Amino acid sequence: MVRVIVQALAATHGHTLREGFFLDLLRRGFSAEDARNQLETAIDWGRYAELYDYDRDDGRLTLEPGAQTYL
């Protein structure tokens, strides 16, 4: 999921997406609760690895500069 997030952010103008985009993807195969748990884990791991930033106030993920080089 971390790789999917980085790739999606890299492919968008402004390198920013709302968390709802990823929740919609996860809900295709998981319950709403499981999707939320998986996204929260992926957000934590990606932030720890400094691949992307997450603004909890507006629910946006933003790609960190150079993050694509780690994939």
Predicted model as a PDB file, atoms N, CA, C, CB and O in Angstrom, pLDDT in the B-factor column:
MODEL        1                                                                  
ATOM      1  N   MET A   1       0.824  -1.198   0.000  1.00 95.00           N  
ATOM      2  CA  MET A   1       0.000   0.000   0.000  1.00 95.00           C  
ATOM      3  C   MET A   1       0.864   1.255   0.000  1.00 95.00           C  
ATOM      4  CB  MET A   1      -0.935   0.002   1.205  1.00 95.00           C  
ATOM      5  O   MET A   1       0.506   2.253  -0.625  1.00 95.00           O  
ATOM      6  N   VAL A   2       1.980   1.213   0.685  1.00 95.00           N  
ATOM      7  CA  VAL A   2       2.877   2.372   0.705  1.00 95.00           C  
ATOM      8  C   VAL A   2       3.351   2.682  -0.717  1.00 95.00           C  
ATOM      9  CB  VAL A   2       4.095   2.114   1.644  1.00 95.00           C  
ATOM     10  O   VAL A   2       3.391   3.844  -1.120  1.00 95.00           O  
ATOM     11  N   ARG A   3       3.707   1.651  -1.468  1.00 94.00           N  
ATOM     12  CA  ARG A   3       4.145   1.842  -2.855  1.00 94.00           C  
ATOM     13  C   ARG A   3       3.018   2.432  -3.698  1.00 94.00           C  
ATOM     14  CB  ARG A   3       4.619   0.506  -3.462  1.00 94.00           C  
ATOM     15  O   ARG A   3       3.259   3.321  -4.514  1.00 94.00           O  
ATOM     16  N   VAL A   4       1.810   1.955  -3.514  1.00 95.00           N  
ATOM     17  CA  VAL A   4       0.654   2.475  -4.256  1.00 95.00           C  
ATOM     18  C   VAL A   4       0.453   3.952  -3.951  1.00 95.00           C  
ATOM     19  CB  VAL A   4      -0.625   1.679  -3.909  1.00 95.00           C  
ATOM     20  O   VAL A   4       0.192   4.743  -4.857  1.00 95.00           O  
ATOM     21  N   ILE A   5       0.571   4.321  -2.701  1.00 97.00           N  
ATOM     22  CA  ILE A   5       0.405   5.723  -2.310  1.00 97.00           C  
ATOM     23  C   ILE A   5       1.460   6.593  -2.984  1.00 97.00           C  
ATOM     24  CB  ILE A   5       0.489   5.874  -0.778  1.00 97.00           C  
ATOM     25  O   ILE A   5       1.135   7.635  -3.553  1.00 97.00           O  
ATOM     26  N   VAL A   6       2.720   6.171  -2.922  1.00 96.00           N  
ATOM     27  CA  VAL A   6       3.795   6.960  -3.533  1.00 96.00           C  
ATOM     28  C   VAL A   6       3.584   7.071  -5.038  1.00 96.00           C  
ATOM     29  CB  VAL A   6       5.172   6.332  -3.232  1.00 96.00           C  
ATOM     30  O   VAL A   6       3.730   8.157  -5.600  1.00 96.00           O  
ATOM     31  N   GLN A   7       3.247   5.978  -5.695  1.00 94.00           N  
ATOM     32  CA  GLN A   7       3.036   6.010  -7.138  1.00 94.00           C  
ATOM     33  C   GLN A   7       1.861   6.905  -7.516  1.00 94.00           C  
ATOM     34  CB  GLN A   7       2.806   4.602  -7.665  1.00 94.00           C  
ATOM     35  O   GLN A   7       1.935   7.651  -8.492  1.00 94.00           O  
ATOM     36  N   ALA A   8       0.781   6.834  -6.748  1.00 96.00           N  
ATOM     37  CA  ALA A   8      -0.386   7.678  -7.032  1.00 96.00           C  
ATOM     38  C   ALA A   8      -0.058   9.149  -6.819  1.00 96.00           C  
ATOM     39  CB  ALA A   8      -1.576   7.270  -6.147  1.00 96.00           C  
ATOM     40  O   ALA A   8      -0.445   9.991  -7.628  1.00 96.00           O  
ATOM     41  N   LEU A   9       0.641   9.464  -5.753  1.00 97.00           N  
ATOM     42  CA  LEU A   9       1.017  10.850  -5.493  1.00 97.00           C  
ATOM     43  C   LEU A   9       1.962  11.373  -6.572  1.00 97.00           C  
ATOM     44  CB  LEU A   9       1.672  10.975  -4.113  1.00 97.00           C  
ATOM     45  O   LEU A   9       1.856  12.526  -6.991  1.00 97.00           O  
ATOM     46  N   ALA A  10       2.878  10.530  -7.016  1.00 94.00           N  
ATOM     47  CA  ALA A  10       3.828  10.936  -8.053  1.00 94.00           C  
ATOM     48  C   ALA A  10       3.125  11.214  -9.378  1.00 94.00           C  
ATOM     49  CB  ALA A  10       4.895   9.857  -8.245  1.00 94.00           C  
ATOM     50  O   ALA A  10       3.596  12.031 -10.169  1.00 94.00           O  
ATOM     51  N   ALA A  11       2.017  10.551  -9.623  1.00 95.00           N  
ATOM     52  CA  ALA A  11       1.304  10.679 -10.893  1.00 95.00           C  
ATOM     53  C   ALA A  11       0.320  11.845 -10.923  1.00 95.00           C  
ATOM     54  CB  ALA A  11       0.570   9.405 -11.187  1.00 95.00           C  
ATOM     55  O   ALA A  11      -0.264  12.128 -11.969  1.00 95.00           O  
ATOM     56  N   THR A  12       0.128  12.520  -9.804  1.00 95.00           N  
ATOM     57  CA  THR A  12      -0.856  13.599  -9.762  1.00 95.00           C  
ATOM     58  C   THR A  12      -0.188  14.970  -9.828  1.00 95.00           C  
ATOM     59  CB  THR A  12      -1.701  13.493  -8.497  1.00 95.00           C  
ATOM     60  O   THR A  12       0.945  15.157  -9.384  1.00 95.00           O  
ATOM     61  N   HIS A  13      -0.917  15.907 -10.390  1.00 94.00           N  
ATOM     62  CA  HIS A  13      -0.463  17.295 -10.415  1.00 94.00           C  
ATOM     63  C   HIS A  13      -0.443  17.814  -8.977  1.00 94.00           C  
ATOM     64  CB  HIS A  13      -1.387  18.183 -11.329  1.00 94.00           C  
ATOM     65  O   HIS A  13      -1.441  17.705  -8.265  1.00 94.00           O  
ATOM     66  N   GLY A  14       0.660  18.363  -8.560  1.00 94.00           N  
ATOM     67  CA  GLY A  14       0.775  18.874  -7.207  1.00 94.00           C  
ATOM     68  C   GLY A  14       1.188  17.818  -6.197  1.00 94.00           C  
ATOM     69  O   GLY A  14       1.447  18.136  -5.036  1.00 94.00           O  
ATOM     70  N   HIS A  15       1.251  16.562  -6.627  1.00 96.00           N  
ATOM     71  CA  HIS A  15       1.682  15.444  -5.777  1.00 96.00           C  
ATOM     72  C   HIS A  15       0.908  15.366  -4.461  1.00 96.00           C  
ATOM     73  CB  HIS A  15       3.163  15.566  -5.482  1.00 96.00           C  
ATOM     74  O   HIS A  15       1.474  15.060  -3.411  1.00 96.00           O  
ATOM     75  N   THR A  16      -0.388  15.645  -4.534  1.00 97.00           N  
ATOM     76  CA  THR A  16      -1.246  15.632  -3.348  1.00 97.00           C  
ATOM     77  C   THR A  16      -2.566  14.946  -3.676  1.00 97.00           C  
ATOM     78  CB  THR A  16      -1.495  17.072  -2.829  1.00 97.00           C  
ATOM     79  O   THR A  16      -3.159  15.176  -4.730  1.00 97.00           O  
ATOM     80  N   LEU A  17      -3.014  14.099  -2.753  1.00 98.00           N  
ATOM     81  CA  LEU A  17      -4.322  13.445  -2.876  1.00 98.00           C  
ATOM     82  C   LEU A  17      -4.982  13.370  -1.504  1.00 98.00           C  
ATOM     83  CB  LEU A  17      -4.181  12.021  -3.494  1.00 98.00           C  
ATOM     84  O   LEU A  17      -4.314  13.368  -0.471  1.00 98.00           O  
ATOM     85  N   ARG A  18      -6.298  13.310  -1.522  1.00 97.00           N  
ATOM     86  CA  ARG A  18      -7.040  13.140  -0.274  1.00 97.00           C  
ATOM     87  C   ARG A  18      -7.018  11.682   0.148  1.00 97.00           C  
ATOM     88  CB  ARG A  18      -8.491  13.632  -0.426  1.00 97.00           C  
ATOM     89  O   ARG A  18      -6.940  10.784  -0.690  1.00 97.00           O  
ATOM     90  N   GLU A  19      -7.087  11.453   1.454  1.00 97.00           N  
ATOM     91  CA  GLU A  19      -7.079  10.087   1.970  1.00 97.00           C  
ATOM     92  C   GLU A  19      -8.275   9.287   1.463  1.00 97.00           C  
ATOM     93  CB  GLU A  19      -7.073  10.100   3.493  1.00 97.00           C  
ATOM     94  O   GLU A  19      -8.209   8.062   1.370  1.00 97.00           O  
ATOM     95  N   GLY A  20      -9.364   9.975   1.138  1.00 97.00           N  
ATOM     96  CA  GLY A  20     -10.555   9.306   0.639  1.00 97.00           C  
ATOM     97  C   GLY A  20     -10.302   8.530  -0.637  1.00 97.00           C  
ATOM     98  O   GLY A  20     -10.932   7.499  -0.875  1.00 97.00           O  
ATOM     99  N   PHE A  21      -9.393   9.009  -1.453  1.00 97.00           N  
ATOM    100  CA  PHE A  21      -9.029   8.305  -2.677  1.00 97.00           C  
ATOM    101  C   PHE A  21      -8.513   6.905  -2.348  1.00 97.00           C  
ATOM    102  CB  PHE A  21      -7.968   9.101  -3.465  1.00 97.00           C  
ATOM    103  O   PHE A  21      -8.910   5.927  -2.982  1.00 97.00           O  
ATOM    104  N   PHE A  22      -7.643   6.814  -1.373  1.00 97.00           N  
ATOM    105  CA  PHE A  22      -7.050   5.533  -0.994  1.00 97.00           C  
ATOM    106  C   PHE A  22      -8.040   4.662  -0.227  1.00 97.00           C  
ATOM    107  CB  PHE A  22      -5.797   5.760  -0.154  1.00 97.00           C  
ATOM    108  O   PHE A  22      -8.028   3.438  -0.357  1.00 97.00           O  
ATOM    109  N   LEU A  23      -8.890   5.293   0.565  1.00 97.00           N  
ATOM    110  CA  LEU A  23      -9.923   4.518   1.261  1.00 97.00           C  
ATOM    111  C   LEU A  23     -10.873   3.872   0.259  1.00 97.00           C  
ATOM    112  CB  LEU A  23     -10.712   5.415   2.239  1.00 97.00           C  
ATOM    113  O   LEU A  23     -11.287   2.727   0.443  1.00 97.00           O  
ATOM    114  N   ASP A  24     -11.218   4.597  -0.796  1.00 97.00           N  
ATOM    115  CA  ASP A  24     -12.080   4.016  -1.837  1.00 97.00           C  
ATOM    116  C   ASP A  24     -11.433   2.796  -2.469  1.00 97.00           C  
ATOM    117  CB  ASP A  24     -12.393   5.056  -2.917  1.00 97.00           C  
ATOM    118  O   ASP A  24     -12.105   1.795  -2.717  1.00 97.00           O  
ATOM    119  N   LEU A  25     -10.138   2.868  -2.732  1.00 96.00           N  
ATOM    120  CA  LEU A  25      -9.429   1.719  -3.293  1.00 96.00           C  
ATOM    121  C   LEU A  25      -9.448   0.529  -2.339  1.00 96.00           C  
ATOM    122  CB  LEU A  25      -7.988   2.097  -3.622  1.00 96.00           C  
ATOM    123  O   LEU A  25      -9.695  -0.603  -2.756  1.00 96.00           O  
ATOM    124  N   LEU A  26      -9.191   0.783  -1.077  1.00 97.00           N  
ATOM    125  CA  LEU A  26      -9.134  -0.294  -0.093  1.00 97.00           C  
ATOM    126  C   LEU A  26     -10.502  -0.905   0.183  1.00 97.00           C  
ATOM    127  CB  LEU A  26      -8.538   0.219   1.195  1.00 97.00           C  
ATOM    128  O   LEU A  26     -10.600  -2.100   0.460  1.00 97.00           O  
ATOM    129  N   ARG A  27     -11.546  -0.108   0.113  1.00 97.00           N  
ATOM    130  CA  ARG A  27     -12.900  -0.619   0.386  1.00 97.00           C  
ATOM    131  C   ARG A  27     -13.384  -1.601  -0.676  1.00 97.00           C  
ATOM    132  CB  ARG A  27     -13.880   0.537   0.484  1.00 97.00           C  
ATOM    133  O   ARG A  27     -14.378  -2.298  -0.470  1.00 97.00           O  
ATOM    134  N   ARG A  28     -12.702  -1.659  -1.791  1.00 97.00           N  
ATOM    135  CA  ARG A  28     -13.061  -2.633  -2.826  1.00 97.00           C  
ATOM    136  C   ARG A  28     -12.808  -4.055  -2.366  1.00 97.00           C  
ATOM    137  CB  ARG A  28     -12.284  -2.361  -4.105  1.00 97.00           C  
ATOM    138  O   ARG A  28     -13.436  -4.993  -2.857  1.00 97.00           O  
ATOM    139  N   GLY A  29     -11.886  -4.219  -1.422  1.00 96.00           N  
ATOM    140  CA  GLY A  29     -11.557  -5.560  -0.965  1.00 96.00           C  
ATOM    141  C   GLY A  29     -11.661  -5.764   0.524  1.00 96.00           C  
ATOM    142  O   GLY A  29     -11.492  -6.883   1.009  1.00 96.00           O  
ATOM    143  N   PHE A  30     -11.940  -4.695   1.266  1.00 97.00           N  
ATOM    144  CA  PHE A  30     -11.979  -4.774   2.724  1.00 97.00           C  
ATOM    145  C   PHE A  30     -13.195  -4.032   3.276  1.00 97.00           C  
ATOM    146  CB  PHE A  30     -10.688  -4.201   3.327  1.00 97.00           C  
ATOM    147  O   PHE A  30     -13.783  -3.182   2.608  1.00 97.00           O  
ATOM    148  N   SER A  31     -13.548  -4.369   4.490  1.00 97.00           N  
ATOM    149  CA  SER A  31     -14.622  -3.632   5.163  1.00 97.00           C  
ATOM    150  C   SER A  31     -14.144  -2.201   5.415  1.00 97.00           C  
ATOM    151  CB  SER A  31     -15.038  -4.332   6.510  1.00 97.00           C  
ATOM    152  O   SER A  31     -12.949  -1.918   5.333  1.00 97.00           O  
ATOM    153  N   ALA A  32     -15.066  -1.315   5.717  1.00 96.00           N  
ATOM    154  CA  ALA A  32     -14.709   0.083   5.982  1.00 96.00           C  
ATOM    155  C   ALA A  32     -13.718   0.188   7.131  1.00 96.00           C  
ATOM    156  CB  ALA A  32     -15.963   0.906   6.297  1.00 96.00           C  
ATOM    157  O   ALA A  32     -12.770   0.971   7.061  1.00 96.00           O  
ATOM    158  N   GLU A  33     -13.923  -0.583   8.179  1.00 97.00           N  
ATOM    159  CA  GLU A  33     -13.023  -0.544   9.336  1.00 97.00           C  
ATOM    160  C   GLU A  33     -11.638  -1.072   8.982  1.00 97.00           C  
ATOM    161  CB  GLU A  33     -13.609  -1.356  10.493  1.00 97.00           C  
ATOM    162  O   GLU A  33     -10.630  -0.476   9.362  1.00 97.00           O  
ATOM    163  N   ASP A  34     -11.582  -2.192   8.254  1.00 98.00           N  
ATOM    164  CA  ASP A  34     -10.292  -2.754   7.853  1.00 98.00           C  
ATOM    165  C   ASP A  34      -9.568  -1.825   6.882  1.00 98.00           C  
ATOM    166  CB  ASP A  34     -10.485  -4.137   7.215  1.00 98.00           C  
ATOM    167  O   ASP A  34      -8.346  -1.688   6.945  1.00 98.00           O  
ATOM    168  N   ALA A  35     -10.311  -1.196   5.994  1.00 98.00           N  
ATOM    169  CA  ALA A  35      -9.710  -0.250   5.058  1.00 98.00           C  
ATOM    170  C   ALA A  35      -9.084   0.914   5.808  1.00 98.00           C  
ATOM    171  CB  ALA A  35     -10.756   0.262   4.058  1.00 98.00           C  
ATOM    172  O   ALA A  35      -7.964   1.322   5.502  1.00 98.00           O  
ATOM    173  N   ARG A  36      -9.791   1.443   6.774  1.00 97.00           N  
ATOM    174  CA  ARG A  36      -9.273   2.557   7.585  1.00 97.00           C  
ATOM    175  C   ARG A  36      -8.010   2.131   8.332  1.00 97.00           C  
ATOM    176  CB  ARG A  36     -10.348   3.050   8.590  1.00 97.00           C  
ATOM    177  O   ARG A  36      -7.027   2.871   8.362  1.00 97.00           O  
ATOM    178  N   ASN A  37      -8.034   0.938   8.935  1.00 98.00           N  
ATOM    179  CA  ASN A  37      -6.869   0.449   9.682  1.00 98.00           C  
ATOM    180  C   ASN A  37      -5.662   0.275   8.762  1.00 98.00           C  
ATOM    181  CB  ASN A  37      -7.198  -0.885  10.378  1.00 98.00           C  
ATOM    182  O   ASN A  37      -4.544   0.643   9.121  1.00 98.00           O  
ATOM    183  N   GLN A  38      -5.891  -0.281   7.586  1.00 97.00           N  
ATOM    184  CA  GLN A  38      -4.788  -0.482   6.654  1.00 97.00           C  
ATOM    185  C   GLN A  38      -4.218   0.853   6.170  1.00 97.00           C  
ATOM    186  CB  GLN A  38      -5.251  -1.319   5.461  1.00 97.00           C  
ATOM    187  O   GLN A  38      -3.002   1.007   6.056  1.00 97.00           O  
ATOM    188  N   LEU A  39      -5.089   1.803   5.890  1.00 98.00           N  
ATOM    189  CA  LEU A  39      -4.611   3.107   5.442  1.00 98.00           C  
ATOM    190  C   LEU A  39      -3.825   3.797   6.549  1.00 98.00           C  
ATOM    191  CB  LEU A  39      -5.785   3.989   4.993  1.00 98.00           C  
ATOM    192  O   LEU A  39      -2.771   4.375   6.283  1.00 98.00           O  
ATOM    193  N   GLU A  40      -4.308   3.749   7.762  1.00 97.00           N  
ATOM    194  CA  GLU A  40      -3.590   4.381   8.879  1.00 97.00           C  
ATOM    195  C   GLU A  40      -2.206   3.775   9.053  1.00 97.00           C  
ATOM    196  CB  GLU A  40      -4.389   4.239  10.182  1.00 97.00           C  
ATOM    197  O   GLU A  40      -1.240   4.493   9.313  1.00 97.00           O  
ATOM    198  N   THR A  41      -2.105   2.462   8.913  1.00 98.00           N  
ATOM    199  CA  THR A  41      -0.800   1.805   9.018  1.00 98.00           C  
ATOM    200  C   THR A  41       0.122   2.256   7.890  1.00 98.00           C  
ATOM    201  CB  THR A  41      -0.962   0.272   8.992  1.00 98.00           C  
ATOM    202  O   THR A  41       1.289   2.567   8.127  1.00 98.00           O  
ATOM    203  N   ALA A  42      -0.399   2.294   6.664  1.00 98.00           N  
ATOM    204  CA  ALA A  42       0.403   2.719   5.516  1.00 98.00           C  
ATOM    205  C   ALA A  42       0.832   4.179   5.659  1.00 98.00           C  
ATOM    206  CB  ALA A  42      -0.385   2.525   4.211  1.00 98.00           C  
ATOM    207  O   ALA A  42       1.957   4.531   5.305  1.00 98.00           O  
ATOM    208  N   ILE A  43      -0.045   5.017   6.168  1.00 98.00           N  
ATOM    209  CA  ILE A  43       0.306   6.423   6.397  1.00 98.00           C  
ATOM    210  C   ILE A  43       1.435   6.518   7.407  1.00 98.00           C  
ATOM    211  CB  ILE A  43      -0.921   7.227   6.885  1.00 98.00           C  
ATOM    212  O   ILE A  43       2.403   7.246   7.190  1.00 98.00           O  
ATOM    213  N   ASP A  44       1.321   5.794   8.504  1.00 97.00           N  
ATOM    214  CA  ASP A  44       2.367   5.818   9.531  1.00 97.00           C  
ATOM    215  C   ASP A  44       3.707   5.351   8.979  1.00 97.00           C  
ATOM    216  CB  ASP A  44       1.965   4.945  10.715  1.00 97.00           C  
ATOM    217  O   ASP A  44       4.733   5.985   9.226  1.00 97.00           O  
ATOM    218  N   TRP A  45       3.709   4.250   8.234  1.00 97.00           N  
ATOM    219  CA  TRP A  45       4.959   3.715   7.685  1.00 97.00           C  
ATOM    220  C   TRP A  45       5.576   4.674   6.679  1.00 97.00           C  
ATOM    221  CB  TRP A  45       4.716   2.358   7.026  1.00 97.00           C  
ATOM    222  O   TRP A  45       6.783   4.915   6.704  1.00 97.00           O  
ATOM    223  N   GLY A  46       4.746   5.223   5.790  1.00 96.00           N  
ATOM    224  CA  GLY A  46       5.248   6.149   4.781  1.00 96.00           C  
ATOM    225  C   GLY A  46       5.777   7.437   5.378  1.00 96.00           C  
ATOM    226  O   GLY A  46       6.770   7.985   4.900  1.00 96.00           O  
ATOM    227  N   ARG A  47       5.124   7.918   6.411  1.00 96.00           N  
ATOM    228  CA  ARG A  47       5.608   9.119   7.094  1.00 96.00           C  
ATOM    229  C   ARG A  47       6.921   8.834   7.804  1.00 96.00           C  
ATOM    230  CB  ARG A  47       4.562   9.632   8.097  1.00 96.00           C  
ATOM    231  O   ARG A  47       7.843   9.649   7.767  1.00 96.00           O  
ATOM    232  N   TYR A  48       7.007   7.679   8.450  1.00 96.00           N  
ATOM    233  CA  TYR A  48       8.237   7.299   9.145  1.00 96.00           C  
ATOM    234  C   TYR A  48       9.406   7.215   8.156  1.00 96.00           C  
ATOM    235  CB  TYR A  48       8.051   5.947   9.877  1.00 96.00           C  
ATOM    236  O   TYR A  48      10.524   7.623   8.467  1.00 96.00           O  
ATOM    237  N   ALA A  49       9.133   6.685   6.971  1.00 94.00           N  
ATOM    238  CA  ALA A  49      10.159   6.561   5.929  1.00 94.00           C  
ATOM    239  C   ALA A  49      10.393   7.880   5.189  1.00 94.00           C  
ATOM    240  CB  ALA A  49       9.760   5.477   4.932  1.00 94.00           C  
ATOM    241  O   ALA A  49      11.252   7.958   4.311  1.00 94.00           O  
ATOM    242  N   GLU A  50       9.632   8.911   5.545  1.00 95.00           N  
ATOM    243  CA  GLU A  50       9.717  10.230   4.934  1.00 95.00           C  
ATOM    244  C   GLU A  50       9.454  10.183   3.429  1.00 95.00           C  
ATOM    245  CB  GLU A  50      11.080  10.837   5.202  1.00 95.00           C  
ATOM    246  O   GLU A  50      10.101  10.881   2.648  1.00 95.00           O  
ATOM    247  N   LEU A  51       8.479   9.335   3.035  1.00 96.00           N  
ATOM    248  CA  LEU A  51       8.064   9.249   1.644  1.00 96.00           C  
ATOM    249  C   LEU A  51       6.959  10.247   1.333  1.00 96.00           C  
ATOM    250  CB  LEU A  51       7.601   7.840   1.320  1.00 96.00           C  
ATOM    251  O   LEU A  51       6.899  10.797   0.233  1.00 96.00           O  
ATOM    252  N   TYR A  52       6.092  10.476   2.302  1.00 97.00           N  
ATOM    253  CA  TYR A  52       5.013  11.442   2.132  1.00 97.00           C  
ATOM    254  C   TYR A  52       4.618  12.014   3.478  1.00 97.00           C  
ATOM    255  CB  TYR A  52       3.799  10.795   1.444  1.00 97.00           C  
ATOM    256  O   TYR A  52       4.929  11.463   4.534  1.00 97.00           O  
ATOM    257  N   ASP A  53       3.923  13.138   3.405  1.00 97.00           N  
ATOM    258  CA  ASP A  53       3.428  13.806   4.602  1.00 97.00           C  
ATOM    259  C   ASP A  53       1.917  13.657   4.627  1.00 97.00           C  
ATOM    260  CB  ASP A  53       3.849  15.312   4.637  1.00 97.00           C  
ATOM    261  O   ASP A  53       1.278  13.520   3.584  1.00 97.00           O  
ATOM    262  N   TYR A  54       1.358  13.685   5.817  1.00 97.00           N  
ATOM    263  CA  TYR A  54      -0.088  13.563   5.974  1.00 97.00           C  
ATOM    264  C   TYR A  54      -0.580  14.687   6.870  1.00 97.00           C  
ATOM    265  CB  TYR A  54      -0.478  12.177   6.562  1.00 97.00           C  
ATOM    266  O   TYR A  54      -0.127  14.842   8.004  1.00 97.00           O  
ATOM    267  N   ASP A  55      -1.507  15.462   6.348  1.00 97.00           N  
ATOM    268  CA  ASP A  55      -2.135  16.528   7.126  1.00 97.00           C  
ATOM    269  C   ASP A  55      -3.471  16.007   7.633  1.00 97.00           C  
ATOM    270  CB  ASP A  55      -2.320  17.834   6.274  1.00 97.00           C  
ATOM    271  O   ASP A  55      -4.433  15.899   6.873  1.00 97.00           O  
ATOM    272  N   ARG A  56      -3.524  15.690   8.901  1.00 95.00           N  
ATOM    273  CA  ARG A  56      -4.713  15.104   9.499  1.00 95.00           C  
ATOM    274  C   ARG A  56      -5.907  16.069   9.467  1.00 95.00           C  
ATOM    275  CB  ARG A  56      -4.418  14.688  10.932  1.00 95.00           C  
ATOM    276  O   ARG A  56      -7.057  15.634   9.399  1.00 95.00           O  
ATOM    277  N   ASP A  57      -5.631  17.368   9.517  1.00 96.00           N  
ATOM    278  CA  ASP A  57      -6.710  18.354   9.538  1.00 96.00           C  
ATOM    279  C   ASP A  57      -7.535  18.354   8.249  1.00 96.00           C  
ATOM    280  CB  ASP A  57      -6.136  19.734   9.772  1.00 96.00           C  
ATOM    281  O   ASP A  57      -8.761  18.454   8.292  1.00 96.00           O  
ATOM    282  N   ASP A  58      -6.857  18.243   7.105  1.00 96.00           N  
ATOM    283  CA  ASP A  58      -7.618  18.241   5.849  1.00 96.00           C  
ATOM    284  C   ASP A  58      -7.576  16.899   5.123  1.00 96.00           C  
ATOM    285  CB  ASP A  58      -7.092  19.318   4.934  1.00 96.00           C  
ATOM    286  O   ASP A  58      -8.120  16.775   4.026  1.00 96.00           O  
ATOM    287  N   GLY A  59      -6.932  15.886   5.727  1.00 96.00           N  
ATOM    288  CA  GLY A  59      -6.934  14.540   5.164  1.00 96.00           C  
ATOM    289  C   GLY A  59      -6.183  14.415   3.849  1.00 96.00           C  
ATOM    290  O   GLY A  59      -6.572  13.634   2.980  1.00 96.00           O  
ATOM    291  N   ARG A  60      -5.113  15.178   3.699  1.00 98.00           N  
ATOM    292  CA  ARG A  60      -4.337  15.150   2.451  1.00 98.00           C  
ATOM    293  C   ARG A  60      -2.964  14.522   2.668  1.00 98.00           C  
ATOM    294  CB  ARG A  60      -4.178  16.569   1.886  1.00 98.00           C  
ATOM    295  O   ARG A  60      -2.299  14.737   3.682  1.00 98.00           O  
ATOM    296  N   LEU A  61      -2.574  13.739   1.669  1.00 98.00           N  
ATOM    297  CA  LEU A  61      -1.228  13.179   1.635  1.00 98.00           C  
ATOM    298  C   LEU A  61      -0.447  13.913   0.556  1.00 98.00           C  
ATOM    299  CB  LEU A  61      -1.252  11.633   1.369  1.00 98.00           C  
ATOM    300  O   LEU A  61      -0.975  14.185  -0.522  1.00 98.00           O  
ATOM    301  N   THR A  62       0.812  14.234   0.845  1.00 97.00           N  
ATOM    302  CA  THR A  62       1.665  14.960  -0.079  1.00 97.00           C  
ATOM    303  C   THR A  62       2.999  14.251  -0.195  1.00 97.00           C  
ATOM    304  CB  THR A  62       1.858  16.417   0.374  1.00 97.00           C  
ATOM    305  O   THR A  62       3.624  13.917   0.811  1.00 97.00           O  
ATOM    306  N   LEU A  63       3.427  14.027  -1.410  1.00 97.00           N  
ATOM    307  CA  LEU A  63       4.684  13.342  -1.680  1.00 97.00           C  
ATOM    308  C   LEU A  63       5.859  14.198  -1.230  1.00 97.00           C  
ATOM    309  CB  LEU A  63       4.807  13.004  -3.172  1.00 97.00           C  
ATOM    310  O   LEU A  63       5.898  15.397  -1.506  1.00 97.00           O  
ATOM    311  N   GLU A  64       6.807  13.593  -0.547  1.00 95.00           N  
ATOM    312  CA  GLU A  64       8.028  14.293  -0.155  1.00 95.00           C  
ATOM    313  C   GLU A  64       8.971  14.331  -1.351  1.00 95.00           C  
ATOM    314  CB  GLU A  64       8.707  13.603   1.073  1.00 95.00           C  
ATOM    315  O   GLU A  64       8.996  13.389  -2.143  1.00 95.00           O  
ATOM    316  N   PRO A  65       9.741  15.394  -1.496  1.00 92.00           N  
ATOM    317  CA  PRO A  65      10.695  15.491  -2.610  1.00 92.00           C  
ATOM    318  C   PRO A  65      11.661  14.293  -2.586  1.00 92.00           C  
ATOM    319  CB  PRO A  65      11.490  16.834  -2.536  1.00 92.00           C  
ATOM    320  O   PRO A  65      12.193  13.932  -1.536  1.00 92.00           O  
ATOM    321  N   GLY A  66      11.871  13.700  -3.741  1.00 87.00           N  
ATOM    322  CA  GLY A  66      12.814  12.583  -3.874  1.00 87.00           C  
ATOM    323  C   GLY A  66      12.280  11.231  -3.461  1.00 87.00           C  
ATOM    324  O   GLY A  66      13.011  10.244  -3.542  1.00 87.00           O  
ATOM    325  N   ALA A  67      11.039  11.142  -3.024  1.00 87.00           N  
ATOM    326  CA  ALA A  67      10.494   9.878  -2.530  1.00 87.00           C  
ATOM    327  C   ALA A  67      10.450   8.803  -3.617  1.00 87.00           C  
ATOM    328  CB  ALA A  67       9.099  10.099  -1.971  1.00 87.00           C  
ATOM    329  O   ALA A  67      10.601   7.619  -3.315  1.00 87.00           O  
ATOM    330  N   GLN A  68      10.250   9.190  -4.849  1.00 80.00           N  
ATOM    331  CA  GLN A  68      10.150   8.231  -5.948  1.00 80.00           C  
ATOM    332  C   GLN A  68      11.444   7.451  -6.153  1.00 80.00           C  
ATOM    333  CB  GLN A  68       9.778   8.948  -7.228  1.00 80.00           C  
ATOM    334  O   GLN A  68      11.412   6.325  -6.649  1.00 80.00           O  
ATOM    335  N   THR A  69      12.550   8.019  -5.789  1.00 80.00           N  
ATOM    336  CA  THR A  69      13.827   7.344  -6.008  1.00 80.00           C  
ATOM    337  C   THR A  69      13.999   6.123  -5.130  1.00 80.00           C  
ATOM    338  CB  THR A  69      14.960   8.295  -5.766  1.00 80.00           C  
ATOM    339  O   THR A  69      14.869   5.295  -5.399  1.00 80.00           O  
ATOM    340  N   TYR A  70      13.200   5.988  -4.095  1.00 75.00           N  
ATOM    341  CA  TYR A  70      13.308   4.847  -3.181  1.00 75.00           C  
ATOM    342  C   TYR A  70      12.508   3.638  -3.630  1.00 75.00           C  
ATOM    343  CB  TYR A  70      12.859   5.251  -1.811  1.00 75.00           C  
ATOM    344  O   TYR A  70      12.593   2.579  -3.010  1.00 75.00           O  
ATOM    345  N   LEU A  71      11.733   3.777  -4.697  1.00 73.00           N  
ATOM    346  CA  LEU A  71      10.909   2.661  -5.152  1.00 73.00           C  
ATOM    347  C   LEU A  71      11.581   1.848  -6.228  1.00 73.00           C  
ATOM    348  CB  LEU A  71       9.593   3.161  -5.655  1.00 73.00           C  
ATOM    349  O   LEU A  71      11.008   0.871  -6.712  1.00 73.00           O  
TER     350      LEU A  71                                                      
ENDMDL                                                                          
END                                                                             
